[in-house]
Amino acid sequence: MKRIGEHAVVLGASISGLLAARVLSEAFDRVTVVERDQLPEGQRTQRRGVPQGRHAHGLLSKGAKIFEELFPGILDDFVAGGAPVIDGPAELRMSLGGHLLCMDGEYADLSRTYQPSRPHLESRLRARIGDLAKIKLIDECQVTGLETTSDKSAVTGVCVRYVGSGSEDVIPADLVVDATGRSGRTTKWLVEMGYEPPLEERIDVDIMYTSRYLRPVPGSMGREKVVIIGHAPGSPKGAEFLEEEDGRWVLTLIGYRDHHPPTDPAGWVEFARPLVPEHVFAAIRDAEPLSEISAHRFPASVRRRYEKLTRFPRRLLVVGDAISSFNPIYAQGMTVASLQAMALRDSLSGDLDQVGQRFFRKAAKPIGVAWKMATGSDLALPQIEGPRPLPVRLINSYMDEVLAAAETDMVVTEKFLKVQYLLEPPTALCTPGIMWRVFTRNRRRRFPAHTS
Ligand SMILES: Cc1cc2nc3c(=O)[nH]c(=O)nc-3n(C[C@H](O)[C@H](O)[C@H](O)COP(=O)(O)OP(=O)(O)OC[C@H]3O[C@@H](n4cnc5c(N)ncnc54)[C@H](O)[C@@H]3O)c2cc1C
């Protein structure tokens, strides 16, 4: 890739910041990543700036593919560090909308999935970044503002405060990338600089995540390594029980609005009982607790439409959760961050002043797909307020048919998973072949006497 600048600065060293730094290093002489937290050495260590690290964190196949493209061999690193690999349908119990996806047989060509815990994933990513000579990571360094030209038309650096000493500094930059997450400050900085903030779309979900690490009795989960129970009609709740490293599992119990899980240990386990099958409940009940129960409230999915702004400072861009933060039950965040990294890579050519605009336009596409999938599915719940135009109602009704067919049809299950894992677009579920399978499967189920 052609060089387009001397120094890029990335704010935030979580997933989107590290991925952005990796692609920026192809087009800049130097990249500096500044992070407020002290970055831990260990692969299990949690940190303050990423409280979601204590909860079930799935890496979708599309994200895994991009990670591997940017850091060849990283998936093997995950496995070498103890992360489980999910190879076939018998290892994945997924029930969505009350429909249990087919667990018998084999996938035709769906790639395996990897299940590193969030701290493990981040520590491997940091290690790979550490191997790249062009990238410098500065931790315990809080970003406090932006430096701009006097007319505020371009960003020229970032103001930082070193957490340990309290001293302040300005780091000059040819390009600044805000990856400080959902509460990122760019919208506020824009207003202070005299710009309009981006239009914000929002679907209030008021979800409570509650999680605990457990060590199940060996063998108690049989072949299953992933259990995902999504919301269903009349049950705005969910559960995720995932094997992580070294026989440790994370159980996350989830509830929308008036259905938040309790956090006392006995009540919490009871919350799981009606959600999961008996053998899974027994494994949970008999498991050794390895941590306290952590709770995280997620109020709303939020999408900031930076691509629609007509005025925006040059040499600044925003990535990751700072642009779009989705209801976490769909496990899209890290994968959408990786899709944005690829959009950034495609934007790093030509005039540096145009990079931001090009990036926002390119990133809007994958963000839009994930946004429609997540918010559309949430709107299937009567508890969630939001517009339900005819297309949303039709799609949700068809998705219920797809999931019903997927209970017994491995071809439909596999296609559904490819869409869910962001490997294929949602339209892949609307080809004549899949629609015919969905129709005939469900007709056979509804009218067995006529079709046997
Ligand atoms: C409960 C929960 C569960 C989730 N589950 C999944 C899942 O299963 N799968 C999935 O793909 N995604 C999941 N996500 C989303 C995923 O965690 C994020 O999409 C992902 O971390 C990318 O976010 P990010 O890097 O943009 O921001 P973040 O991960 O929020 O990181 C922001 C970084 O910026 C730093 N920072 C903030 N302010 C400053 C400052 N002023 N100066 C310097 N540094 C600063 C923070 O310390 C942090 O390191 C989940 C999210 C939540 C809340």
Ligand as a Chemical Component Dictionary entry (heavy atoms), coordinates in Angstrom:
data_LIG
# 
_chem_comp.id                   LIG 
_chem_comp.type                 NON-POLYMER 
_chem_comp.pdbx_formal_charge   0 
_chem_comp.three_letter_code    LIG 
# 
loop_
_chem_comp_atom.comp_id 
_chem_comp_atom.atom_id 
_chem_comp_atom.alt_atom_id 
_chem_comp_atom.type_symbol 
_chem_comp_atom.charge 
_chem_comp_atom.model_Cartn_x 
_chem_comp_atom.model_Cartn_y 
_chem_comp_atom.model_Cartn_z 
_chem_comp_atom.pdbx_ordinal 
LIG C1  C1  C 0 -22.107 -6.965  27.635 1  
LIG C2  C2  C 0 -21.497 -6.965  26.257 2  
LIG C3  C3  C 0 -21.305 -8.167  25.589 3  
LIG C4  C4  C 0 -20.760 -8.170  24.308 4  
LIG N1  N1  N 0 -20.652 -9.350  23.638 5  
LIG C5  C5  C 0 -20.096 -9.376  22.409 6  
LIG C6  C6  C 0 -19.933 -10.596 21.696 7  
LIG O1  O1  O 0 -20.349 -11.667 22.139 8  
LIG N2  N2  N 0 -19.328 -10.548 20.482 9  
LIG C7  C7  C 0 -18.894 -9.377  19.929 10 
LIG O2  O2  O 0 -18.351 -9.391  18.821 11 
LIG N3  N3  N 0 -19.046 -8.207  20.573 12 
LIG C8  C8  C 0 -19.628 -8.172  21.783 13 
LIG N4  N4  N 0 -19.765 -6.979  22.434 14 
LIG C9  C9  C 0 -19.303 -5.742  21.767 15 
LIG C10 C10 C 0 -17.775 -5.651  21.787 16 
LIG O3  O3  O 0 -17.294 -5.760  23.099 17 
LIG C11 C11 C 0 -17.308 -4.349  21.128 18 
LIG O4  O4  O 0 -17.990 -4.183  19.915 19 
LIG C12 C12 C 0 -15.814 -4.391  20.862 20 
LIG O5  O5  O 0 -15.086 -4.345  22.051 21 
LIG C13 C13 C 0 -15.338 -3.230  19.985 22 
LIG O6  O6  O 0 -15.491 -2.059  20.695 23 
LIG P1  P1  P 0 -14.454 -0.856  20.596 24 
LIG O7  O7  O 0 -13.074 -1.372  20.444 25 
LIG O8  O8  O 0 -14.961 0.070   19.562 26 
LIG O9  O9  O 0 -14.658 -0.145  22.014 27 
LIG P2  P2  P 0 -14.405 -0.698  23.473 28 
LIG O10 O10 O 0 -14.230 -2.159  23.470 29 
LIG O11 O11 O 0 -15.463 -0.114  24.328 30 
LIG O12 O12 O 0 -13.013 -0.058  23.881 31 
LIG C14 C14 C 0 -12.795 1.314   24.029 32 
LIG C15 C15 C 0 -11.359 1.507   24.503 33 
LIG O13 O13 O 0 -11.073 2.896   24.596 34 
LIG C16 C16 C 0 -10.450 3.167   25.850 35 
LIG N5  N5  N 0 -10.759 4.560   26.202 36 
LIG C17 C17 C 0 -11.975 5.091   26.486 37 
LIG N6  N6  N 0 -11.866 6.413   26.742 38 
LIG C18 C18 C 0 -10.550 6.728   26.602 39 
LIG C19 C19 C 0 -9.811  7.946   26.717 40 
LIG N7  N7  N 0 -10.412 9.108   27.025 41 
LIG N8  N8  N 0 -8.475  7.903   26.507 42 
LIG C20 C20 C 0 -7.841  6.729   26.175 43 
LIG N9  N9  N 0 -8.499  5.561   26.056 44 
LIG C21 C21 C 0 -9.837  5.551   26.253 45 
LIG C22 C22 C 0 -11.073 2.142   26.792 46 
LIG O14 O14 O 0 -10.309 1.942   27.951 47 
LIG C23 C23 C 0 -11.112 0.912   25.888 48 
LIG O15 O15 O 0 -9.888  0.239   25.879 49 
LIG C24 C24 C 0 -20.347 -6.947  23.702 50 
LIG C25 C25 C 0 -20.534 -5.744  24.382 51 
LIG C26 C26 C 0 -21.118 -5.747  25.633 52 
LIG C27 C27 C 0 -21.342 -4.425  26.335 53 
# 
loop_
_chem_comp_bond.comp_id 
_chem_comp_bond.atom_id_1 
_chem_comp_bond.atom_id_2 
_chem_comp_bond.value_order 
_chem_comp_bond.pdbx_ordinal 
LIG C1  C2  SING 1  
LIG C2  C3  SING 2  
LIG C2  C26 DOUB 3  
LIG C3  C4  DOUB 4  
LIG C4  N1  SING 5  
LIG C4  C24 SING 6  
LIG N1  C5  DOUB 7  
LIG C5  C6  SING 8  
LIG C5  C8  SING 9  
LIG C6  O1  DOUB 10 
LIG C6  N2  SING 11 
LIG N2  C7  SING 12 
LIG C7  O2  DOUB 13 
LIG C7  N3  SING 14 
LIG N3  C8  DOUB 15 
LIG C8  N4  SING 16 
LIG N4  C9  SING 17 
LIG N4  C24 SING 18 
LIG C9  C10 SING 19 
LIG C10 O3  SING 20 
LIG C10 C11 SING 21 
LIG C11 O4  SING 22 
LIG C11 C12 SING 23 
LIG C12 O5  SING 24 
LIG C12 C13 SING 25 
LIG C13 O6  SING 26 
LIG O6  P1  SING 27 
LIG P1  O7  DOUB 28 
LIG P1  O8  SING 29 
LIG P1  O9  SING 30 
LIG O9  P2  SING 31 
LIG P2  O10 DOUB 32 
LIG P2  O11 SING 33 
LIG P2  O12 SING 34 
LIG O12 C14 SING 35 
LIG C14 C15 SING 36 
LIG C15 O13 SING 37 
LIG C15 C23 SING 38 
LIG O13 C16 SING 39 
LIG C16 N5  SING 40 
LIG C16 C22 SING 41 
LIG N5  C17 SING 42 
LIG N5  C21 SING 43 
LIG C17 N6  DOUB 44 
LIG N6  C18 SING 45 
LIG C18 C19 SING 46 
LIG C18 C21 DOUB 47 
LIG C19 N7  SING 48 
LIG C19 N8  DOUB 49 
LIG N8  C20 SING 50 
LIG C20 N9  DOUB 51 
LIG N9  C21 SING 52 
LIG C22 O14 SING 53 
LIG C22 C23 SING 54 
LIG C23 O15 SING 55 
LIG C24 C25 DOUB 56 
LIG C25 C26 SING 57 
LIG C26 C27 SING 58 
# 
